[in-house]
Amino acid sequence: MVLAMSIQQQSFLRDTMRRLNLTREAFSSRIGVSRRALDTWLLPAESQEFRRMPEIVERFVSEILASAAHTSTQSVYSTSDLSITHEGKPCLLSVDQFSRGSAEALFRLADVMQPIARRQKISRVLEGAVLGNLFFEASTRTRVSFGAAFCRLGGSVCDTTGFTFSSMAKGESIYDTSRVLSGYVDALVVRHPDQGSVAEFARATNIPVLNAGDGPGEHPSQALLDLYTIQREFSRLGKIVDGAHIAIVGDLKYGRTVHSLSKLLALYSGIKFTLIAPAELEMPAHIIERIAVNGNVVEQTSDLVNGLRGADVVYATRIQKERFANETIEGYTPEFQINQALVNSVCGPDTLIMHPLPRDSRPGANDLGTDLLHDPRLAIFRQTDNGIPVRMALFASLLGVADQVPHSLRDASWKAPRFIGPDDALFHGMDG
Ligand code: ASP
């Protein structure tokens, strides 16, 4: 009982801070209480120091939220400022389609999806709809989570994987493939090795097309779930995205996730980007140019230890060897590995460790270390879990059912474990 109440109180306060874009410090002074009092309301119920917030404060906070909903263009609950289109058609090709306001509107919709993603509620708003999942490159997370997100809204999924079993192996064009499949399904999720290819799919159809990775180009849904994760984690930690220090490590040349994520983060202001890469794999100049705006600072280095110091987020990536042209580098050298010892020596207690996954766990790869599994700073599985509500929000918006979702919710009839993973942090619980 106390547990449920504390969880409710925590998420209410955290969501409010996130929606109002206030740090813990700023929020406590906005509601006229001491920072210390606010901290005790945000503690888990197990803690001796936990306190229930007075009812009058709760009412005041609700009023602030409601008035923000009326006065702000970024209304707190509405998703009407969310329209994901490209050349007049509903589709998701690039993070360039987002403003800060529309990204945050998508995240509010993802919040609405959380009880479904967490298996407490069900919805059938996409009942009867069929998704075509076309993956011409390796994928586990993106393919399955797009599929699961569509199913959790009541739709069904048809998959095709690899060139070998598709008519593209017989020389069929992207135009023909896209037009033919549009007669069968209601939306297409496409991953393809060539940059710009998913846009070509989109030009050949009027159904929504979602870019699940176009070679070294972009991976917009990954970047959206990454930013959503950063925001949620920051609201737990009392931080905001503006002014954050983000260290991005690894193959920044071919890593499409970091291309999309850095452009999305550049919608915020005062960000310090530390881009850490081996010399052959530096971030392309056109992306650096794009993110050096809004008072952001961009630093480039190949010194991992110093680059990580003071970072709020460490975002590590895999070496994308499959995309190499003339580069000779095999994997990270050992001194490039992010592992428990390094994190303990240079990162703070609140630093988030992220990775789009997969991480290369083979000997000698020196990708993100597996010895961090028990460290609550490791946010990689919170990240993957957030892929479901964010992708559900994308489908609901692109297929025009977003407003129906809140009224469509019913209780789920089966029982899910409170924690999905054996190493999940306390705040990662299904009701947290
Ligand atoms: N899964 C991500 C992608 O498809 C990251 C990676 O493969 O390294 O881009």
Boltz pocket constraint, residues with backbone or C-beta under 6 A from the ligand:
constraints:
  - pocket:
      binder: B
      contacts: [[A, 138], [A, 212], [A, 213], [A, 219], [A, 256], [A, 257], [A, 317], [A, 318], [A, 320], [A, 356], [A, 357], [A, 358]]
      max_distance: 6.0
